[in-house]
Amino acid sequence: MRTPRTFANRKGLISWALYDWANSAFPTVIITFIFGTYFTQGIAVDEITGTSQWGYGMSVSAIFVAVLLPVLGAIADQRGPRKPWLFFFTIVAVVATACLWFAKPDTNYVLMALIMAGLANFAFEAGVVFYNSMLPDIAPNKRIGRISGWSWGAGYAGGLCCLSLALIGFVQTEEPWFGVDKIDAANIRATTLLVALWFLTFSMPLFFLTPDKKPTGIKVKAAVYSGIRTLIKTLKQARHHKDLARYLLARMIYTDGLNTLFAFGGIYAAGTFGFTFTELIQFGIAINVTSGIGAATFAWIDDWVGSKKTIIISITALTILSTLILF
């Protein structure tokens, strides 16, 4: 059942984009630049083992996303509103991220760290699915590319600011904020609490100011059955829609490539090039600055030449520049 679209006003759209500012602190600080590296170098028995364990943990998280999210998305389509789902996964991600504070530099904390990081990553990715699905219902079609690009730019800016605070307040300073000491890497672990607070605080405007789909009136039990039936029907009909099947396959490969880059970028920089935590964060700040500029710029290009050509341009540039790193 399709419910009427309710376009958001300026305040609602800004609040929607602000969620990207909020949640981007998680992949930037936790997955890519600080906690992932801390896990491989501080918690795991050795760096090689830690890198493998981190990769397995992120892979399991991704499998749960791939299996569960199509079902949950189909159920959400039947019910209508997206914000209750987004709120639930936001809270799960925030709580799991905060729990990483307890992961001390000891091999006894390997399993706990992997479970909490995996759960937080699953909830983060699940939230992104429902977050992205809101855009077509709150913005006119001709502005979707531009608003999406601005949101990505806001995300990189948010990651940059949170990463900078982590560097200034906890990692680089001799006297970390709030009386945190450096025993048991407490200053590094404190960045998980910073991310949890950042994520929670800046995500709230969306839930109060951005409109949502109207409820369809379908009961939960009926929505579950209807959603699963719709998903099965869609999968059966996929062979008749070859363009859609090719798109989904290409998107899977494209997204997996980016996720691998995010999951291991910081670990690779630290392990291969010997980056310290300070250098790693400075590297992350530089990346977020250029990425934010790129996202904001390509928001206009998307509206101008279309999404497919924009992605092709981006992938071509990414491939060329990544290859140059080898030299």
Secondary structure per residue as TSV (DSSP state, phi and psi in degrees):
chain	resnum	aa	ss	phi	psi
A	1	M	-	360.0	127.3
A	2	R	-	-96.7	126.4
A	3	T	-	-96.5	153.8
A	4	P	-	-61.4	147.9
A	5	R	-	-80.0	141.6
A	6	T	-	-123.2	97.6
A	7	F	-	-66.6	141.2
A	8	A	-	-84.0	150.7
A	9	N	-	-80.2	-177.0
A	10	R	H	-57.5	-43.3
A	11	K	H	-63.1	-39.5
A	12	G	H	-67.1	-39.3
A	13	L	H	-69.2	-39.7
A	14	I	H	-63.7	-40.7
A	15	S	H	-64.9	-37.3
A	16	W	H	-63.7	-46.3
A	17	A	H	-66.0	-30.7
A	18	L	H	-64.6	-25.9
A	19	Y	H	-62.2	-35.9
A	20	D	H	-66.0	-38.6
A	21	W	H	-58.4	-38.9
A	22	A	H	-71.9	-53.2
A	23	N	H	-79.6	-17.8
A	24	S	T	-69.0	-16.7
A	25	A	H	-63.2	-30.1
A	26	F	I	-66.4	-58.1
A	27	P	I	-65.0	-32.4
A	28	T	I	-67.2	-52.0
A	29	V	I	-86.1	-46.5
A	30	I	I	-80.3	-53.6
A	31	I	I	-78.1	-46.5
A	32	T	I	-94.3	-53.1
A	33	F	I	-106.0	-27.8
A	34	I	S	-119.5	-65.5
A	35	F	H	-67.9	-39.8
A	36	G	H	-58.0	-43.4
A	37	T	H	-68.3	-41.0
A	38	Y	H	-59.7	-39.2
A	39	F	I	-62.6	-48.1
A	40	T	I	-70.4	-32.3
A	41	Q	I	-99.9	-19.3
A	42	G	I	-116.8	-34.6
A	43	I	I	-97.4	-46.2
A	44	A	S	-67.2	161.0
A	45	V	S	-64.1	-34.4
A	46	D	S	-157.2	169.0
A	47	E	H	-66.7	-39.7
A	48	I	H	-65.3	-47.3
A	49	T	H	-62.2	-42.7
A	50	G	H	-62.3	-39.9
A	51	T	H	-63.1	-42.2
A	52	S	H	-64.0	-45.3
A	53	Q	H	-63.1	-41.4
A	54	W	H	-63.0	-42.6
A	55	G	H	-62.9	-43.2
A	56	Y	H	-63.5	-41.2
A	57	G	H	-61.7	-44.8
A	58	M	H	-67.7	-33.6
A	59	S	H	-66.8	-43.8
A	60	V	H	-61.0	-42.3
A	61	S	H	-59.4	-43.7
A	62	A	H	-65.7	-35.9
A	63	I	H	-64.0	-43.0
A	64	F	H	-61.7	-39.2
A	65	V	H	-61.5	-47.4
A	66	A	H	-63.5	-36.3
A	67	V	H	-82.1	-44.3
A	68	L	H	-88.1	-34.7
A	69	L	H	-66.0	-38.0
A	70	P	H	-59.1	-38.1
A	71	V	H	-68.0	-48.3
A	72	L	H	-64.0	-37.7
A	73	G	H	-64.2	-40.8
A	74	A	H	-64.8	-39.3
A	75	I	H	-65.3	-42.6
A	76	A	H	-62.0	-36.8
A	77	D	H	-60.4	-36.7
A	78	Q	H	-72.3	-34.2
A	79	R	H	-82.4	-35.1
A	80	G	-	110.2	-77.9
A	81	P	-	-63.2	145.0
A	82	R	S	-104.2	-28.8
A	83	K	H	-62.1	-36.8
A	84	P	H	-59.7	-40.7
A	85	W	H	-64.9	-46.2
A	86	L	H	-62.7	-40.2
A	87	F	H	-64.0	-44.4
A	88	F	H	-59.1	-50.0
A	89	F	H	-69.9	-29.4
A	90	T	H	-63.2	-47.1
A	91	I	H	-63.4	-42.0
A	92	V	H	-60.5	-45.3
A	93	A	H	-62.8	-41.9
A	94	V	H	-64.5	-47.9
A	95	V	H	-64.6	-44.7
A	96	A	H	-64.0	-38.3
A	97	T	H	-64.2	-44.0
A	98	A	H	-62.0	-33.9
A	99	C	H	-66.4	-20.0
A	100	L	G	-65.8	-16.5
A	101	W	G	-55.9	-31.9
A	102	F	G	-81.4	-3.4
A	103	A	-	-83.0	90.7
A	104	K	-	-78.5	163.1
A	105	P	S	-73.4	74.1
A	106	D	S	-152.4	139.5
A	107	T	G	-62.8	-17.8
A	108	N	G	-65.5	-16.6
A	109	Y	G	-101.5	6.8
A	110	V	H	-59.5	-52.8
A	111	L	H	-63.5	-45.4
A	112	M	H	-60.0	-43.9
A	113	A	H	-63.5	-42.4
A	114	L	H	-66.1	-40.5
A	115	I	H	-65.3	-47.4
A	116	M	H	-67.5	-41.7
A	117	A	H	-65.9	-40.7
A	118	G	H	-65.6	-42.4
A	119	L	H	-64.3	-44.6
A	120	A	H	-62.2	-41.1
A	121	N	H	-66.8	-40.6
A	122	F	H	-60.2	-48.1
A	123	A	H	-64.7	-38.6
A	124	F	H	-60.4	-50.7
A	125	E	H	-64.1	-39.6
A	126	A	H	-63.4	-42.7
A	127	G	H	-61.2	-39.1
A	128	V	H	-61.1	-38.0
A	129	V	H	-59.5	-49.1
A	130	F	H	-72.7	-32.7
A	131	Y	H	-63.0	-49.3
A	132	N	H	-64.1	-34.5
A	133	S	H	-68.8	-14.2
A	134	M	H	-75.4	-29.4
A	135	L	H	-58.9	-46.7
A	136	P	H	-61.2	-18.9
A	137	D	H	-95.8	-9.7
A	138	I	H	-117.2	-5.1
A	139	A	S	-135.1	144.7
A	140	P	-	-61.8	149.9
A	141	N	G	-55.4	-39.5
A	142	K	G	-72.0	-11.4
A	143	R	G	-111.7	-0.1
A	144	I	H	-61.5	-45.8
A	145	G	H	-60.7	-43.3
A	146	R	H	-65.9	-47.0
A	147	I	H	-65.9	-39.3
A	148	S	H	-61.6	-42.3
A	149	G	H	-64.4	-40.8
A	150	W	H	-62.5	-39.0
A	151	S	H	-62.6	-44.3
A	152	W	H	-61.3	-42.4
A	153	G	H	-61.0	-41.5
A	154	A	H	-63.4	-36.0
A	155	G	H	-62.9	-46.1
A	156	Y	H	-65.0	-37.5
A	157	A	H	-64.8	-40.6
A	158	G	H	-64.5	-43.9
A	159	G	H	-60.8	-40.0
A	160	L	H	-62.0	-47.5
A	161	C	H	-65.4	-43.6
A	162	C	H	-66.1	-39.8
A	163	L	H	-64.2	-38.9
A	164	S	H	-65.3	-41.6
A	165	L	H	-63.0	-39.6
A	166	A	H	-62.0	-41.2
A	167	L	I	-66.2	-50.1
A	168	I	I	-70.9	-41.7
A	169	G	I	-89.3	-23.7
A	170	F	I	-132.8	-37.9
A	171	V	I	-88.5	-50.7
A	172	Q	S	-85.5	-31.5
A	173	T	-	-70.4	150.4
A	174	E	S	-76.9	-25.2
A	175	E	S	-124.6	90.0
A	176	P	-	-57.1	153.4
A	177	W	G	-62.1	157.5
A	178	F	G	60.6	26.2
A	179	G	G	72.7	13.4
A	180	V	-	-70.3	134.3
A	181	D	-	-99.5	-173.3
A	182	K	-	-107.8	7.4
A	183	I	G	-68.8	135.2
A	184	D	G	55.1	34.3
A	185	A	G	55.5	35.1
A	186	A	H	-60.5	-34.1
A	187	N	H	-67.4	-34.0
A	188	I	H	-73.3	-43.5
A	189	R	H	-65.7	-27.7
A	190	A	H	-64.0	-22.2
A	191	T	H	-65.3	-24.3
A	192	T	H	-68.6	-37.2
A	193	L	H	-69.4	-36.8
A	194	L	H	-60.1	-45.9
A	195	V	H	-64.6	-43.0
A	196	A	H	-60.5	-45.1
A	197	L	H	-66.6	-41.8
A	198	W	H	-60.9	-49.5
A	199	F	H	-58.5	-48.7
A	200	L	H	-65.0	-46.2
A	201	T	H	-64.7	-51.2
A	202	F	H	-82.0	-8.8
A	203	S	H	-84.1	-19.3
A	204	M	H	-62.5	-39.1
A	205	P	H	-54.7	-35.6
A	206	L	H	-58.6	-42.0
A	207	F	H	-71.8	-19.5
A	208	F	H	-103.0	-28.1
A	209	L	H	-116.9	-16.4
A	210	T	S	-97.8	128.5
A	211	P	-	-68.1	160.0
A	212	D	-	-129.9	167.4
A	213	K	-	-61.3	146.8
A	214	K	-	-74.3	145.5
A	215	P	-	-61.4	140.9
A	216	T	-	-80.7	-16.9
A	217	G	-	90.7	-3.7
A	218	I	-	-75.2	133.1
A	219	K	-	-67.9	158.5
A	220	V	H	-58.3	-48.5
A	221	K	H	-60.7	-43.9
A	222	A	H	-66.3	-36.5
A	223	A	H	-65.2	-37.7
A	224	V	H	-63.0	-50.6
A	225	Y	H	-62.8	-45.8
A	226	S	H	-65.7	-41.0
A	227	G	H	-63.3	-43.6
A	228	I	H	-66.4	-41.5
A	229	R	H	-61.5	-43.1
A	230	T	H	-63.1	-41.7
A	231	L	H	-63.1	-45.3
A	232	I	H	-62.3	-42.2
A	233	K	H	-62.6	-41.3
A	234	T	H	-63.3	-42.5
A	235	L	H	-64.8	-39.6
A	236	K	H	-65.9	-33.8
A	237	Q	H	-85.7	-4.7
A	238	A	G	-59.4	-34.2
A	239	R	G	-67.0	-18.1
A	240	H	G	-88.2	-6.1
A	241	H	-	-123.9	76.6
A	242	K	H	-63.3	-34.9
A	243	D	H	-63.2	-41.7
A	244	L	H	-65.4	-42.1
A	245	A	H	-62.6	-42.4
A	246	R	H	-64.9	-39.1
A	247	Y	H	-62.7	-46.1
A	248	L	H	-64.2	-40.1
A	249	L	H	-64.6	-45.8
A	250	A	H	-63.8	-40.1
A	251	R	H	-65.9	-37.9
A	252	M	H	-61.3	-47.4
A	253	I	H	-65.1	-43.0
A	254	Y	H	-62.3	-48.0
A	255	T	H	-67.5	-40.6
A	256	D	H	-62.7	-37.6
A	257	G	H	-62.7	-45.2
A	258	L	H	-65.5	-42.9
A	259	N	H	-62.8	-36.8
A	260	T	H	-64.5	-42.0
A	261	L	H	-60.9	-43.0
A	262	F	H	-68.7	-41.3
A	263	A	H	-69.5	-31.8
A	264	F	H	-116.6	-0.7
A	265	G	H	-58.4	-50.3
A	266	G	H	-68.4	-40.2
A	267	I	H	-62.7	-41.2
A	268	Y	H	-65.1	-43.6
A	269	A	H	-63.3	-40.8
A	270	A	H	-73.6	-43.0
A	271	G	H	-76.9	-40.0
A	272	T	H	-87.5	-41.8
A	273	F	H	-102.6	-1.5
A	274	G	-	70.9	29.3
A	275	F	-	-64.4	136.8
A	276	T	-	-79.4	171.2
A	277	F	H	-60.0	-39.8
A	278	T	H	-63.4	-46.7
A	279	E	H	-65.4	-35.6
A	280	L	H	-64.1	-42.1
A	281	I	H	-69.4	-39.7
A	282	Q	H	-61.1	-39.8
A	283	F	H	-61.6	-44.5
A	284	G	H	-63.6	-38.8
A	285	I	H	-62.2	-44.9
A	286	A	H	-61.1	-42.6
A	287	I	H	-63.8	-42.6
A	288	N	H	-68.2	-32.9
A	289	V	H	-63.5	-52.3
A	290	T	H	-66.5	-36.4
A	291	S	H	-66.8	-40.3
A	292	G	H	-63.2	-42.4
A	293	I	H	-63.3	-42.7
A	294	G	H	-63.5	-42.9
A	295	A	H	-64.0	-43.9
A	296	A	H	-65.7	-39.3
A	297	T	H	-68.1	-46.6
A	298	F	H	-72.7	-12.4
A	299	A	H	-61.1	-40.3
A	300	W	H	-72.8	-40.4
A	301	I	H	-62.5	-37.3
A	302	D	H	-59.3	-46.3
A	303	D	H	-67.1	-25.0
A	304	W	H	-84.8	-50.3
A	305	V	H	-110.0	-9.8
A	306	G	-	101.6	159.1
A	307	S	H	-67.3	-41.1
A	308	K	H	-62.7	-48.8
A	309	K	H	-64.7	-36.2
A	310	T	H	-62.5	-43.9
A	311	I	H	-64.8	-41.2
A	312	I	H	-61.9	-43.3
A	313	I	H	-60.5	-44.4
A	314	S	H	-64.3	-45.7
A	315	I	H	-64.7	-40.4
A	316	T	H	-60.9	-47.4
A	317	A	H	-64.0	-41.7
A	318	L	H	-62.8	-41.9
A	319	T	H	-64.7	-46.2
A	320	I	H	-63.6	-48.8
A	321	L	H	-67.9	-36.6
A	322	S	H	-67.2	-36.9
A	323	T	H	-64.6	-35.8
A	324	L	H	-63.3	-24.7
A	325	I	H	-61.1	-31.5
A	326	L	T	-64.1	-21.9
A	327	F	-	-100.4	360.0
